[in-house]
Amino acid sequence: MRTADVIDSGAVAAAITSRRSAGRLTDPCPSFQEVADLVATAVNVPDHGNLRPWRFIEIRGAARARLGKAMAAATANPRDAAKPQRAPLLLAIVLHERESPKVPRWEQLASVACAVSNLSVLLHANRWHSRWRTGALIDAPQLRECLELEPNETLLGFLYIGTGEPGRGAPPKAPGVHEVLRRLPADEMHDPGEGPA
């Protein structure tokens, strides 16, 4: 039996459409092994050249205070030290750029973004909540030093993970299908807005 025959596409669609970013997150949170298993699944993404240009750094417990100190140093604002305390678990999302004559940086970046999207949906499907936080701080040298990033690595933000209430906003309004999906006609005279030929 083909894999496609056993996938519950309804469950997949429900997980994608019901996922929302959460606000403040609390314990419990997934264990290291649970995160490792989810990451191993999430990185099954389009990856030109099989470069695997991603890296995740787990930050929990007292390590959050270390990250907070780096954040406060970067902004010269002591209050920023509390930012990592908004969740019991953070994953630093890192683009580990590979040298490749065929795969540009943007393709590698797209692969990492796909992996993070998969991971957020998988967390949601397993009853965890998450939020991808970015901002100007991700370029700060203090954070690069704290996370021991290599010269070819770029911090893309943090996935905050834990237990909490997902955002209660209405689902994003779906645009009309012709706003986001069109067909290239075989004939230049064909109107692409006409639908199936």
Secondary structure, 3 states (H helix, E strand, C coil): CCHHHHCCHHHHHHHHHHCCCECCCECCCCCHHHHHHHHHHHCCCCCHHHCCCEEEEEEECCHHHHHHHHHHHHHCCHHHHHHHHHCCEEEEEEEECCCCCCCCHHHHHHHHHHHHHHHHHHHHHCCCEEEEECCHHHHCHHHHHHHCCCCCEEEEEEEEEEECCECCCCCCCCCCHHHHCCCCCCCCCCCHHHCCC
